[in-house]
């Protein structure tokens, strides 16, 4: 029963995007079949009137006019279908993009690291086109069904054997083209990982962010052969699918040509035996020749589109049914974060042998400054992602305000915590908009200018014609390019002005020299003295004033205390500090 429900949901998915235009397209297909069959009947009457010995022009006018009217209606319906298709595609595109982007925002963070999920998202980028093809295929099937039914019923009056032959040959053609459609979809899915690699290489070769290294290293001789190889592999998969489809379509065409010959012989025999009129002979023969073209090529194309679109619709429903990141969070609990506590937390990334964190326990209290330090790869960033609720498949407990995180609103976490990542996103938008992203309070231009001055941002906003409305980067006209250090200072300014009580800094000054780093972080601490700050870093001079420093190694907390206490213990922290103090010697007096 569950499988049947899934199939029905997939079959009716196109109607969810636009019920109105889906129904209109199907009704138009039905009307097309009806008027097509009427045109066949009217054509037979017209030819019979023209073929009689005592030709009477007036008696020909009525069936001829009816035939021409049917042809005009068919032309009108075809144009109407194009109009419906365009409207359906526009509505579907809006709904699909909204749903996919919304889902990617809501789904569990760890799924963004799953290559199969990413390939499926890549496959769904043309879902609006696939759904149009899906509906067009259904319309084609409706139209063809009624055309074949009319022909089958009409011929069965004269020869049941011939009608049965038509039925059997039609089933054979369907089997052949369905196999071709399956092969096409499988090849289309296989090519997605290659397409993702190809797109990545295209970005390296064309995007501005890679321009300096492109010129410096001249790595086109290394990238281009890889790009050519992946493109060739991708093309081979597509060509193989196309060849399979072409062969199946050819088989279908050959089968239907044989069937056309059989039907022609039957119609000729019936005509010679005066079992049907000359007009009906002409109408049926022309109708069957047209159907043979539809059955050999259009049917193959429609079934290929239907199977591919049906499979992609299943992929879409699969993505929509993935667990949301906030699925287990109650939206009814709204309270400010006062404390965060990890209790015996162990976490292992999927498809890895050993855990990244092992029985890790520590806590943060509001209004206090903390640091998590350790060498690269020790688990610092994993702690950050767990703290933010991005990963949920862990053992142990994480408490917010002494409550398990599953009882805390996801909105509260977003509104209370601000993070400055080492590899933060660079949004090419106006400077003022960049600062206000995610803010929980109104930020005046004067406040932004004051923070810029204190952080020594090294560019004069007033010198830009558009001031804080100046776009970042060179994507928009009048934009300005920034250095790595300036980008990081902008992100620090955004954190200062965010209005959030918890600020987490993940290697926030990696692009800033040690001496400037110390000055900037002293300013940052002064401006955020009433906030909880959590430093995640392996550069230690800026965290001397933290109330508690947690030292992590191989996924476990091995030391904790103040700077002075950790120096006295002469452990890993002291070793790291001794190796770095020369960077800051003049500034920190050591």
Phi, psi and omega in degrees: 000319179298319179295320177297319178297320179296318180296317180295319178298320179292317180299321184264007180304316181303330181287338179289332182282324176200093181297320183301305185284334175297313180294318179300320180293318179293319178296321179295325177295319178296315179296322179299316180297318181297312182289332176295315179295324175296322180295324177297315180295315180295324178295319180296319178296319181296313181296321178297320179294324180285339188267349183288155183295315179267078184295128178236111184300319184297323180289343180275336186301315185296306179296326178294318178296319179296321179295312180297324177297316178300317180295322177294320178296319178299319178296317179296316180297320179299315178294322179295322178297321176299319178296315179297319181298317180296318178294319178298316181296319180298313180294320180295319180301314180298312182294317182295311181298318179298314182293317182292315180295321179295319180294319181295329177288322188272333190290162182306136184303320185297336178291337177290347179260005181265117185296326179293320177296317179296320177296321180293319175300319179298322179294331185272359182296336178253028184299326180299318177295319179298321181290326175296315177299322179299309180295318179299322178296316179298318178298317179299316181297319179298312181298312183295322180301313182288327176294314180293322180298316179299314181295317181298314181295317182296315182289327180298337176294330184260326180204107180295324180299315179296321178298319179295319177300315178301316181298313183295318179295322179297317178299318179299316178300317180300316181298317182296314184285332176295319177299321177296321179295320177298316180298322180296316181293318180301316178295321180298322180286323180299329188281348185298315176301321178295321179296322180294319177296318181296318178297322179296316179293323177299319178298318180299322184278344187236332187284150184295326184297340178260002190299315184297314181288329176300314181290323184288311186266343181047055186271015179298327180293339177269319184285316188300317177299322177296316180298317180295320180295313181295319178298320179294316178298317179298316181295324179297316178300314182294317180295323178297317179295318180296320179295318178299313179299318182296318181295315179297320178295321178297316177302315178299319179296317179297315180300318183285332173297316177300317179296321179298320178297316180298313181296321179298317178298319178296313181298319179296317179297317180295322178294317180296328181269009179060030178275342173215155184284163179296323179296317179292324177300310180298315183296314181293319181295313180295324179295317183289325176298317178296318180294327179296324176292318178297318184287333183274319184248305183297322179295317178300315180295318182291318179292321176302313179296320181296312182295315179297314182292323178297316179295320179291326175297322176297319178298321180296314179295325177298314179295317181295336182266001176297150180298135175282151180298327183253022184298329183261007181263136177277128179274003182269341183268117181229103178211148180294146179283125178250336179202154174227133183223130172261132180230107178051048182277127174236135183219136177230131178290148178303145176064024174242157185276316186247151180289149177278323175240142182228112176046051184272129180225133174190176181211156175235138177243150182300141175079015183238154181252131183231163173218141172244116186236160180162168181287164180302136177085008184276347178119009183298311183292328176298319177301317180301314182293324176292319180300324180276000180077017182284330175247139180237350182270072180228163173255160187094198183222145170237124184246137169246123182053039178066016174247145174298142188298342179291347180259003182256137181298135175300326179298324180296315178301316181293322184278340185261337188243131175242137182237135169250107182277155174295317179256052183298155180284139177259106180269121181273072181229171178305146184305314181298320179294322179300317181293325186274356180301124175076004182291146179257007180215162178288133181243119179280153178302322182297325178294319179298314182297323181293316179294320176303318181295316182292328180274359179052062188292346173069024165212148185264108180303322184294341179281345178277132181304327183260003178057228181289351176273002179293127180291146174275144181079185183247018181289315180262154181298137179080012182286164179234139177270141181243155173283169178300319179296321179294321176300317181293323177295322176300317180294322176295320178298320179298320179294318181299320186267001187292335182080012182264149188276332177252126176238125180248128182246110180261099184046058192287345185236033183297334182260013183242140181294154188304319183291314177297323179303314182297316179297314183296317183289330173296318177295316180301314181297324179294317182287337183244030186294339180264009183248163172274124180241131177240115178267131172243109191201165168241005175258118200260342187296332185277356185248013183300329185271002180295145179292321179219133177243125177258126179257123183245139179213129181053040173082008180227149175283117182253342178211153172204150180151189176280173179302313183296318180296320182288326176296318181295328182288341175058041180257211182299320180300314181298320178298315179296317182295317180299325181287343185250345192295338178294336179298326189244015193308313183290332185274324186256357173069041178236000000 
